[in-house]
Amino acid sequence: MPVFDGSTLRRHHRIAGDAVVVGSGAGGAIATAELAAAGWNVVILEEGGYFTGQHLSGSVSFAFTRLYRNGGLTGTIGRPPIIVPLGRCVGGTTTINSGTCYRTPDFVLQRWERDFGLEGATALEEDYSAIERDLHIKPVPDHLYGPANGRIQEAVERILGWRGSRIPRNEDGCIATARCAFGCPSDGKLAMNVTKIPEAVARGATLWVHARVRRILLDGHRAVGVVADALTPEGRPTGAQLDVVAGLVVVAAGALHTPALLQASGVRNPWLGRNLHLHPATRVVALFPEPIRGWHEVPQAYNIDEFIPSGIFIQGQFVPPEVQAAAIPGFGRTHAERMRAFERMASFGALISDESSGRVWSAGTSVTPLAWYTLSKRDVRKLLFAIARTAEAFFAAGAMEVYSGVAALPVLRDRTEIATLESARVRPSQLDVMAFHPMGTARAGAAPLSVCDPWGRVYGYRGLAVADASLFPTSNRINPQLTIMALVRRNAREWIARGY
């Protein structure tokens, strides 16, 4: 597949198209594929490189260097500072996630439509179904599920009586390498780098990698293209510049970078950059008396559904020892002894749908975002509740110890200590917290409350649209990539039908 590489540019280069798409993740790839299928001449720009299974071995160091933004350390400032891992490669974060593909709950979509004016939010059935067919989205099958997931499911559903389910994933040919978060070495995970991007290029789209968009070109209140800096594979500017002239600019850089780029380009809207929502999370690890060997299973295969209406989702998770080590309590010999038992460990992510919200600014004319986010007391309590329920599930499944990620009580040795953990007075800084799925910073809906109209078009600007989770009016309560794809598919078809 032909790919143009900004790192090879030796002088300024100028091209033209009907549309230019900034970012190749869940939203950008779908927008490009839909526009290209309709015969539009589309240019898609990606800051990172292009990697598929032939380049990937599941190496953690390679992934953090080449697939993740800032080595996996992109984050927010506030109380506490929170790491938000993001992709920086073709496919964006779809290349480094575990393939989890949920529809947003109906009650959330109804609220988006009713309270925020996001017209048609409850009418995404056709778009959801089309994406699910295209990406072979289905619950994890038996041969990938594994005994550890089965053991947790048995405890959750039969002993505790909670609702749970196998996680739907975009996969075809998965061989359970357990390296989803570090780039799928088999291309069995149907991320955008192996599906919609190649599909779009086959239909005439032009892909540039190592090209970081610095500014959207505005002629008054009309977008006419973008200016991008050519980068080395390591991400340093080469001094060359790529200009793309287009009648439609689609910004799909993610909910941190999209508002920063719009602000740095002179777009003005009082809501732009506000309303940042995340899924704060902590990793809960259990030690079992016998081997678990989670590397033989799909990392995210089972979800505890019982608490989703309360904004809590607890999902299976496996990471290799060099990543898991940071979540294991203790120092020196104590830590080393615990890590020697790695094959007997299982881990789940306890995530919450936040009530907190933050804000994103651009640093002057820079497209580097500054994100402020403080975890509220209510969300701290909600996280403690999620951790407690995860520990409860692990002990019901026969765990000997649970590592909570809470500094006040890092090791739970039996279920009687769960109540102590749950009632502890805990500051945000005492939680081993990270976050995923930033959203909401250019929300779509009715004009008084929103940056974009219900179809992602930026209010007050012609030829300018957003196509990522920035559009979500609130947290969507669950992993968002499928809803990003469905919403952008719907929006792109509207742009095509109306000539934008």
DRENKETOR-97172 format. One line per 4 residues: number of its first residue (from 1); their letters; for each residue x, y, z of C-alpha. Coordinates in steps of 0.2 Angstrom, whole numbers. Layout:
NUM = a = X,Y,Z ~ ...;
***
This chain:
1 = mpvf = 0,0,0 ~ 8,17,-5 ~ 11,28,10 ~ 19,45,9;
5 = dgst = 32,49,23 ~ 34,66,29 ~ 52,62,35 ~ 58,60,17;
9 = lrrh = 52,78,13 ~ 67,90,9 ~ 58,105,5 ~ 40,113,7;
13 = hria = 27,103,-2 ~ 9,108,-6 ~ -5,96,-11 ~ -24,98,-14;
17 = gdav = -39,88,-10 ~ -58,88,-7 ~ -55,85,11 ~ -41,83,23;
21 = vvgs = -42,73,39 ~ -31,76,54 ~ -28,59,63 ~ -31,41,59;
25 = gagg = -39,34,74 ~ -56,27,76 ~ -65,43,70 ~ -52,49,57;
29 = aiat = -51,32,49 ~ -70,30,47 ~ -72,48,41 ~ -58,45,28;
33 = aela = -66,28,22 ~ -83,35,20 ~ -78,51,11 ~ -66,40,-1;
37 = aagw = -80,28,-4 ~ -91,42,-10 ~ -77,47,-23 ~ -70,62,-13;
41 = nvvi = -51,65,-15 ~ -46,63,4 ~ -29,67,11 ~ -26,59,29;
45 = leeg = -12,66,40 ~ -4,56,54 ~ 9,62,66 ~ 16,45,70;
49 = gyft = 22,30,59 ~ 13,16,50 ~ 15,-1,59 ~ 6,-18,56;
53 = gqhl = 10,-36,62 ~ 25,-37,51 ~ 33,-24,61 ~ 27,-29,78;
57 = sgsv = 32,-42,90 ~ 23,-36,106 ~ 38,-27,112 ~ 34,-16,126;
61 = sfaf = 49,-4,123 ~ 45,-3,105 ~ 27,1,108 ~ 31,15,120;
65 = trly = 44,22,109 ~ 34,21,92 ~ 16,18,95 ~ 12,28,111;
69 = rngg = 12,47,112 ~ 25,53,124 ~ 31,36,128 ~ 14,32,136;
73 = ltgt = 15,46,148 ~ 3,59,141 ~ -7,66,156 ~ -16,79,165;
77 = igrp = -11,91,178 ~ -22,93,194 ~ -25,83,209 ~ -19,70,206;
81 = piiv = -9,71,190 ~ -16,57,179 ~ -8,47,165 ~ -19,46,150;
85 = plgr = -11,33,137 ~ -14,38,119 ~ -9,31,102 ~ 3,41,90;
89 = cvgg = 3,30,75 ~ -8,25,60 ~ -24,18,69 ~ -21,29,84;
93 = ttti = -27,22,100 ~ -36,8,91 ~ -19,1,87 ~ -14,0,106;
97 = nsgt = -31,-5,114 ~ -38,-22,118 ~ -51,-22,105 ~ -66,-19,117;
101 = cyrt = -81,-13,106 ~ -96,-9,116 ~ -112,1,111 ~ -115,16,122;
105 = pdfv = -130,12,134 ~ -147,18,128 ~ -150,29,143 ~ -134,39,139;
109 = lqrw = -139,41,121 ~ -156,47,126 ~ -149,60,138 ~ -137,66,124;
113 = erdf = -152,69,113 ~ -164,75,126 ~ -153,86,137 ~ -139,92,124;
117 = gleg = -149,92,108 ~ -138,79,99 ~ -151,75,86 ~ -151,57,81;
121 = atal = -141,50,95 ~ -154,36,98 ~ -154,32,79 ~ -137,24,77;
125 = eedy = -143,6,75 ~ -138,5,56 ~ -121,13,59 ~ -117,2,74;
129 = saie = -123,-14,64 ~ -112,-9,49 ~ -97,-6,59 ~ -100,-23,69;
133 = rdlh = -101,-32,53 ~ -86,-24,45 ~ -75,-27,60 ~ -81,-44,65;
137 = ikpv = -86,-38,82 ~ -92,-52,93 ~ -90,-58,111 ~ -74,-67,115;
141 = pdhl = -76,-85,109 ~ -72,-101,119 ~ -55,-104,111 ~ -48,-87,116;
145 = ygpa = -57,-86,133 ~ -46,-97,144 ~ -48,-104,161 ~ -44,-89,171;
149 = ngri = -58,-79,164 ~ -70,-93,166 ~ -65,-94,184 ~ -69,-76,187;
153 = qeav = -85,-77,178 ~ -90,-92,189 ~ -87,-82,205 ~ -96,-66,198;
157 = eril = -111,-74,192 ~ -114,-90,202 ~ -107,-85,219 ~ -110,-67,220;
161 = gwrg = -125,-66,209 ~ -119,-51,198 ~ -122,-49,180 ~ -107,-51,168;
165 = srip = -103,-54,150 ~ -90,-59,138 ~ -83,-43,130 ~ -86,-40,112;
169 = rned = -70,-37,102 ~ -65,-32,84 ~ -55,-47,79 ~ -54,-60,65;
173 = gcia = -39,-72,67 ~ -34,-68,85 ~ -21,-80,92 ~ -21,-74,110;
177 = tarc = -4,-67,111 ~ -10,-55,125 ~ 0,-41,118 ~ -15,-31,111;
181 = afgc = -9,-15,120 ~ 8,-16,112 ~ 3,-18,94 ~ -5,-34,88;
185 = psdg = 8,-45,80 ~ -4,-56,70 ~ -16,-42,64 ~ -30,-52,71;
189 = klam = -36,-37,80 ~ -45,-27,67 ~ -39,-10,72 ~ -40,5,59;
193 = nvtk = -22,2,54 ~ -27,-15,46 ~ -45,-11,41 ~ -52,6,37;
197 = ipea = -35,15,32 ~ -31,2,19 ~ -49,2,13 ~ -48,21,11;
201 = varg = -32,21,2 ~ -38,7,-10 ~ -52,19,-14 ~ -40,33,-18;
205 = atlw = -36,42,-1 ~ -19,48,1 ~ -10,44,18 ~ 4,54,25;
209 = vhar = 14,49,40 ~ 26,58,51 ~ 16,74,47 ~ 10,84,63;
213 = vrri = -3,97,59 ~ 2,114,66 ~ -12,125,61 ~ -29,125,52;
217 = lldg = -29,138,38 ~ -44,149,40 ~ -50,162,27 ~ -61,172,39;
221 = hrav = -73,159,46 ~ -70,146,32 ~ -57,132,34 ~ -47,130,18;
225 = gvva = -34,118,23 ~ -20,114,35 ~ -1,117,38 ~ 9,102,44;
229 = dalt = 27,100,50 ~ 37,85,43 ~ 44,74,57 ~ 58,62,59;
233 = pegr = 52,44,64 ~ 57,49,82 ~ 45,64,81 ~ 57,79,78;
237 = ptga = 53,92,65 ~ 64,91,50 ~ 61,109,44 ~ 51,104,29;
241 = qldv = 32,109,29 ~ 17,100,21 ~ 2,111,16 ~ -14,103,11;
245 = vagl = -28,114,3 ~ -45,107,5 ~ -63,112,5 ~ -67,101,21;
249 = vvva = -55,100,36 ~ -60,86,48 ~ -51,86,65 ~ -49,69,73;
253 = agal = -34,71,84 ~ -43,65,100 ~ -51,75,114 ~ -35,82,121;
257 = htpa = -27,87,104 ~ -42,92,94 ~ -47,107,105 ~ -29,112,107;
261 = llqa = -27,113,88 ~ -43,122,85 ~ -38,135,98 ~ -21,137,91;
265 = sgvr = -29,140,74 ~ -40,154,80 ~ -56,145,82 ~ -67,153,95;
269 = npwl = -81,145,105 ~ -84,147,124 ~ -86,128,126 ~ -70,123,116;
273 = grnl = -59,114,127 ~ -71,113,142 ~ -81,98,148 ~ -66,86,148;
277 = hlhp = -71,69,154 ~ -61,53,157 ~ -63,36,163 ~ -52,36,179;
281 = atrv = -46,18,183 ~ -34,8,194 ~ -27,-9,191 ~ -32,-22,204;
285 = valf = -21,-38,205 ~ -25,-54,213 ~ -13,-68,218 ~ -20,-86,217;
289 = pepi = -13,-102,224 ~ -11,-110,207 ~ -5,-104,190 ~ -16,-92,180;
293 = rgwh = -4,-89,165 ~ -14,-74,159 ~ -3,-73,143 ~ -12,-87,136;
297 = evpq = -29,-78,135 ~ -36,-62,128 ~ -32,-48,140 ~ -49,-40,140;
301 = ayni = -62,-55,139 ~ -74,-53,153 ~ -83,-38,160 ~ -93,-36,176;
305 = defi = -109,-28,170 ~ -118,-26,187 ~ -113,-9,190 ~ -113,0,173;
309 = psgi = -129,9,177 ~ -119,17,192 ~ -105,22,180 ~ -93,8,185;
313 = fiqg = -86,-5,173 ~ -74,-19,179 ~ -64,-27,165 ~ -52,-41,164;
317 = qfvp = -35,-35,160 ~ -18,-43,157 ~ -1,-34,155 ~ 16,-42,154;
321 = pevq = 27,-42,170 ~ 38,-27,165 ~ 22,-16,165 ~ 13,-26,179;
325 = aaai = 28,-23,191 ~ 23,-5,194 ~ 6,-11,202 ~ 13,-23,214;
329 = pgfg = 16,-16,232 ~ 32,-18,241 ~ 51,-14,239 ~ 67,-23,237;
333 = rtha = 65,-42,242 ~ 47,-41,246 ~ 43,-34,228 ~ 54,-46,220;
337 = ermr = 47,-61,229 ~ 29,-56,224 ~ 35,-54,206 ~ 42,-71,206;
341 = afer = 24,-77,208 ~ 18,-68,192 ~ 11,-83,184 ~ -1,-84,198;
345 = masf = -8,-67,196 ~ -23,-60,188 ~ -28,-42,185 ~ -44,-32,182;
349 = gali = -46,-14,178 ~ -58,-5,189 ~ -64,10,179 ~ -77,23,183;
353 = sdes = -88,35,172 ~ -83,52,180 ~ -93,66,187 ~ -78,76,188;
357 = sgrv = -73,87,172 ~ -58,96,166 ~ -52,108,153 ~ -40,108,139;
361 = wsag = -30,123,133 ~ -17,126,119 ~ -1,134,125 ~ -2,150,115;
365 = tsvt = 0,145,96 ~ 6,128,101 ~ -4,112,97 ~ 2,104,113;
369 = plaw = -12,103,125 ~ -12,108,143 ~ -26,97,152 ~ -32,102,169;
373 = ytls = -42,88,178 ~ -45,86,197 ~ -53,70,203 ~ -68,75,214;
377 = krdv = -72,67,231 ~ -87,58,224 ~ -76,50,210 ~ -63,45,223;
381 = rkll = -77,36,233 ~ -84,28,217 ~ -66,22,213 ~ -65,14,230;
385 = faia = -81,6,227 ~ -75,-1,211 ~ -59,-8,218 ~ -69,-16,233;
389 = rtae = -81,-25,221 ~ -66,-31,211 ~ -57,-37,226 ~ -74,-46,231;
393 = affa = -74,-55,214 ~ -56,-60,216 ~ -59,-67,234 ~ -74,-76,228;
397 = agam = -64,-84,214 ~ -51,-91,227 ~ -38,-77,228 ~ -25,-77,242;
401 = evys = -21,-59,241 ~ -27,-44,232 ~ -16,-29,228 ~ -28,-14,228;
405 = gvaa = -18,1,222 ~ -23,11,237 ~ -9,17,248 ~ -19,16,264;
409 = lpvl = -22,-3,262 ~ -11,-9,247 ~ -13,-28,252 ~ -29,-36,256;
413 = rdrt = -27,-54,263 ~ -45,-59,265 ~ -63,-52,261 ~ -65,-45,279;
417 = eiat = -53,-31,274 ~ -64,-25,260 ~ -75,-15,271 ~ -60,-6,279;
421 = lesa = -54,-2,262 ~ -71,5,256 ~ -73,16,272 ~ -55,23,272;
425 = rvrp = -52,41,271 ~ -42,42,255 ~ -35,57,246 ~ -34,57,227;
429 = sqld = -15,56,228 ~ -16,40,237 ~ -24,31,223 ~ -13,22,209;
433 = vmaf = -24,30,196 ~ -23,32,177 ~ -37,36,165 ~ -43,31,148;
437 = hpmg = -55,37,134 ~ -54,57,135 ~ -70,64,128 ~ -81,79,128;
441 = tara = -70,94,124 ~ -79,99,107 ~ -96,92,111 ~ -110,91,98;
445 = gaap = -127,96,101 ~ -138,112,102 ~ -129,128,99 ~ -130,137,116;
449 = lsvc = -121,122,125 ~ -110,115,111 ~ -95,118,100 ~ -101,107,85;
453 = dpwg = -119,104,78 ~ -126,87,79 ~ -116,81,64 ~ -99,87,70;
457 = rvyg = -98,103,60 ~ -90,117,70 ~ -103,131,74 ~ -98,147,65;
461 = yrgl = -85,140,53 ~ -88,133,36 ~ -79,118,30 ~ -73,113,48;
465 = avad = -79,97,57 ~ -73,86,72 ~ -73,67,71 ~ -68,60,88;
469 = aslf = -74,58,106 ~ -72,76,108 ~ -90,76,101 ~ -98,67,116;
473 = ptsn = -108,78,127 ~ -104,68,143 ~ -95,52,147 ~ -102,38,138;
477 = rinp = -101,26,153 ~ -91,12,143 ~ -76,10,131 ~ -80,23,117;
481 = qlti = -72,17,101 ~ -87,9,93 ~ -98,24,97 ~ -85,35,89;
485 = malv = -85,25,74 ~ -104,24,73 ~ -106,43,76 ~ -93,48,63;
489 = rrna = -100,36,50 ~ -117,44,52 ~ -110,61,52 ~ -99,58,36;
493 = rewi = -114,52,27 ~ -123,68,31 ~ -108,78,25 ~ -108,68,8;
497 = argy = -127,70,6 ~ -126,89,9 ~ -109,92,0 ~ -104,96,19;
***
